[in-house]
C-alpha cells in the first residue's frame, strides 16, 4: 500500500561554492513550483562571491560551512539539517521545471518500495558551443537510452531520496576528495541493499554549465580516475557489475563505451609502436597503419545510437564536432582509467 507523500515532507538541499552566476536562476525555478517544498537549504561551502547574499535575498535558509569540504560533505551537512522525509539534492547550476516537486511526489506515491528518484538532463542546454553541447547531451543520452523504469544511477544534479534510506546508508562517502563518484556509489548502495531508484525520464532539468575544451578534458580525466579507483575498491560490485556493465545493470555506464575506450587506446598504442619502429629503423607490425584506423571506426560505431540521437535533436551539422569530441573523450577516459589504476596500485585508494 502506497504511503501518501506531500510537498510538506520535502526538503531541498543545494550545495554551493561560488555559484553567483547561476544560483539566482536555480532559486528562481524553485520559487515557481506548482507545489512548494517544505524547506530549502543552501549549504554555502565557504564561497568568496555573492552566493550567500543571493540566497539571503531570496529568503533561503543558509547553512554556512566553517571550512570548504566539497559537495559530499556539504550535502551530508544539509541532509542533517533537513526536516522533510524526502530530501531533494539539487545543484546550484540547474534550472528545474515548474512541476518538479509534484513529479517527485507522484513517483514516490506510485510505488511504496521506491527509495529514490532520478531525473534527467534536458538534451538541450543554454550554452551554444560544441564542447558544452556534447557534454550535456552525453549525460542526457546515458540515462535516456535506458528503457527500464528503474536505475542504479543516483546523480545529484537533481535527485531525491527518502531521508531514512540516506542515513541508513551513511550518506555520501566523504573519503572521496573531489566531486566525482560519491553520488554514483550512493546509488549503487541503494540498489544493492534492495532499494529501488525510479528513473523519472519525463522530469528533465536544464544544466547551465559551459565548458572550455580544457575544462572538459580535466573534468573527464578526473571522473575517469575516480571511477577506476572506485572500481578497484570493489571489483565485483562496481568494477565488473557497474562500470564494465556486461549485463546492463541499470547504470549510466554502457558496455559499448567500455569497448570504444579499449579500441581507441589500442589504436593509439599501435600507432606509437609503429612510429617508434620507424624512428629506430625497425619493422614492427607493418599492418598497424591499417589496423589503427579500423579500430577508430569500430570505436565510433560503438556510439551509433548516441550519434543518431544527437542528429535527431540537433541535425546533421552537429555530427562532425560530436565525432571528434567523442574520440577525444574516449582517449581521455582511457588515460584516466590507466592513471587511476596506477594511483590505486601506489596506495592512493581515494
Secondary structure as the mmCIF struct_conf table of DSSP 4:
data_model
#
loop_
_struct_conf.conf_type_id
_struct_conf.id
_struct_conf.beg_label_comp_id
_struct_conf.beg_label_asym_id
_struct_conf.beg_label_seq_id
_struct_conf.end_label_comp_id
_struct_conf.end_label_asym_id
_struct_conf.end_label_seq_id
HELX_LH_PP_P HELX_LH_PP_P1 UNK A 2 UNK A 4
HELX_RH_3T_P HELX_RH_3T_P1 UNK A 7 UNK A 9
STRN STRN1 UNK A 10 UNK A 16
BEND BEND1 UNK A 17 UNK A 18
TURN_TY1_P TURN_TY1_P1 UNK A 20 UNK A 22
HELX_RH_AL_P HELX_RH_AL_P1 UNK A 23 UNK A 31
TURN_TY1_P TURN_TY1_P2 UNK A 32 UNK A 32
BEND BEND2 UNK A 34 UNK A 35
BEND BEND3 UNK A 38 UNK A 38
STRN STRN2 UNK A 39 UNK A 44
BEND BEND4 UNK A 46 UNK A 46
BEND BEND5 UNK A 48 UNK A 50
HELX_RH_AL_P HELX_RH_AL_P2 UNK A 51 UNK A 57
TURN_TY1_P TURN_TY1_P3 UNK A 58 UNK A 59
STRN STRN3 UNK A 61 UNK A 64
BEND BEND6 UNK A 66 UNK A 67
HELX_RH_AL_P HELX_RH_AL_P3 UNK A 71 UNK A 81
BEND BEND7 UNK A 84 UNK A 85
STRN STRN4 UNK A 86 UNK A 90
TURN_TY1_P TURN_TY1_P4 UNK A 92 UNK A 93
STRN STRN5 UNK A 94 UNK A 95
TURN_TY1_P TURN_TY1_P5 UNK A 98 UNK A 99
HELX_RH_AL_P HELX_RH_AL_P4 UNK A 100 UNK A 110
TURN_TY1_P TURN_TY1_P6 UNK A 112 UNK A 113
STRN STRN6 UNK A 114 UNK A 121
BEND BEND8 UNK A 123 UNK A 123
BEND BEND9 UNK A 126 UNK A 126
BEND BEND10 UNK A 129 UNK A 129
HELX_RH_AL_P HELX_RH_AL_P5 UNK A 130 UNK A 144
TURN_TY1_P TURN_TY1_P7 UNK A 145 UNK A 145
BEND BEND11 UNK A 148 UNK A 149
STRN STRN7 UNK A 150 UNK A 151
BEND BEND12 UNK A 152 UNK A 152
TURN_TY1_P TURN_TY1_P8 UNK A 156 UNK A 157
STRN STRN8 UNK A 158 UNK A 162
HELX_RH_AL_P HELX_RH_AL_P6 UNK A 163 UNK A 169
TURN_TY1_P TURN_TY1_P9 UNK A 170 UNK A 170
BEND BEND13 UNK A 171 UNK A 172
TURN_TY1_P TURN_TY1_P10 UNK A 174 UNK A 175
BEND BEND14 UNK A 176 UNK A 176
BEND BEND15 UNK A 178 UNK A 181
HELX_RH_AL_P HELX_RH_AL_P7 UNK A 182 UNK A 192
TURN_TY1_P TURN_TY1_P11 UNK A 193 UNK A 194
STRN STRN9 UNK A 196 UNK A 207
HELX_RH_AL_P HELX_RH_AL_P8 UNK A 213 UNK A 233
BEND BEND16 UNK A 234 UNK A 234
HELX_RH_PI_P HELX_RH_PI_P1 UNK A 235 UNK A 244
TURN_TY1_P TURN_TY1_P12 UNK A 246 UNK A 247
BEND BEND17 UNK A 250 UNK A 252
HELX_RH_AL_P HELX_RH_AL_P9 UNK A 255 UNK A 279
TURN_TY1_P TURN_TY1_P13 UNK A 280 UNK A 281
TURN_TY1_P TURN_TY1_P14 UNK A 286 UNK A 287
HELX_RH_AL_P HELX_RH_AL_P10 UNK A 288 UNK A 301
TURN_TY1_P TURN_TY1_P15 UNK A 302 UNK A 303
HELX_RH_AL_P HELX_RH_AL_P11 UNK A 304 UNK A 314
HELX_RH_3T_P HELX_RH_3T_P2 UNK A 316 UNK A 318
HELX_RH_AL_P HELX_RH_AL_P12 UNK A 319 UNK A 345
TURN_TY1_P TURN_TY1_P16 UNK A 346 UNK A 347
#
